[in-house]
Amino acid sequence: MNQWISKIAIAFVAVVAGSIILMWYRVSYLAVDPGLEQGIQTVVKRNPTLQPMLDRAMSDGRLTMAEANAIINAAEKLKKAAK
């Protein structure tokens, strides 16, 4: 009986871990919606030093959430440094 419980628990953990990995991939590496992409381009226009970062992000023709977050974080650091 304990063997079945441990096997079920291992299978459950594997399914949960696989689901978490797939959700993380979906959120991080799929293209962002056009509205967010426009917002990122506006941020880059206000901070021209971020243009190379946007160019690298768009080299494959799409902007992912991970790339957008990196650009936003860099813009925030520049804003804090300017104060």
C-alpha positions as CSV (number, residue, x, y, z in Angstrom):
1,M,0.0,0.0,0.0
2,N,2.8,2.4,0.8
3,Q,4.4,1.7,-2.5
4,W,1.3,2.9,-4.3
5,I,1.1,6.1,-2.3
6,S,4.7,6.9,-3.0
7,K,4.3,6.2,-6.7
8,I,1.2,8.4,-6.8
9,A,3.0,11.2,-4.9
10,I,6.0,11.1,-7.3
11,A,3.7,11.2,-10.3
12,F,1.7,14.1,-8.9
13,V,5.0,16.0,-8.2
14,A,6.2,15.3,-11.7
15,V,2.9,16.6,-13.2
16,V,2.9,19.7,-11.1
17,A,6.6,20.4,-11.9
18,G,6.0,19.9,-15.6
19,S,3.0,22.3,-15.5
20,I,5.0,25.0,-13.7
21,I,7.8,24.7,-16.2
22,L,5.4,25.0,-19.2
23,M,3.6,28.0,-17.6
24,W,7.0,29.7,-16.9
25,Y,8.0,29.1,-20.6
26,R,4.7,30.5,-21.9
27,V,4.9,33.6,-19.8
28,S,8.7,34.3,-20.3
29,Y,9.4,33.3,-23.9
30,L,6.3,33.9,-26.0
31,A,5.9,37.2,-27.8
32,V,4.2,40.1,-26.0
33,D,1.1,41.8,-27.2
34,P,1.4,44.7,-29.6
35,G,0.3,47.3,-26.9
36,L,3.2,46.3,-24.6
37,E,5.6,46.3,-27.5
38,Q,4.6,49.9,-28.3
39,G,5.1,50.8,-24.6
40,I,8.6,49.4,-24.7
41,Q,9.4,51.4,-27.8
42,T,8.1,54.5,-26.1
43,V,10.4,53.8,-23.1
44,V,13.3,53.3,-25.5
45,K,12.6,56.6,-27.3
46,R,12.8,58.4,-23.9
47,N,16.0,56.6,-23.1
48,P,18.0,56.3,-26.3
49,T,20.8,54.4,-24.5
50,L,18.5,51.4,-24.4
51,Q,18.2,51.2,-28.2
52,P,20.9,48.5,-28.5
53,M,19.1,46.4,-26.0
54,L,15.9,46.7,-27.9
55,D,17.7,45.9,-31.2
56,R,19.1,42.7,-29.7
57,A,15.7,41.8,-28.3
58,M,14.1,42.3,-31.7
59,S,16.8,40.5,-33.7
60,D,14.5,37.5,-34.0
61,G,11.5,39.6,-34.9
62,R,9.6,39.3,-31.6
63,L,9.8,40.8,-28.2
64,T,9.4,38.3,-25.3
65,M,8.2,39.1,-21.8
66,A,11.7,38.4,-20.4
67,E,13.2,40.8,-22.9
68,A,10.6,43.5,-22.1
69,N,11.2,43.1,-18.4
70,A,14.9,43.5,-18.9
71,I,14.4,46.7,-20.8
72,I,12.0,48.0,-18.2
73,N,14.4,47.2,-15.4
74,A,17.3,48.9,-17.2
75,A,15.1,52.0,-17.7
76,E,14.3,52.1,-14.0
77,K,18.0,51.9,-13.1
78,L,18.7,54.8,-15.5
79,K,15.9,56.8,-13.9
80,K,17.3,56.1,-10.4
81,A,20.8,57.0,-11.4
82,A,19.6,60.3,-12.8
83,K,18.2,61.4,-9.5
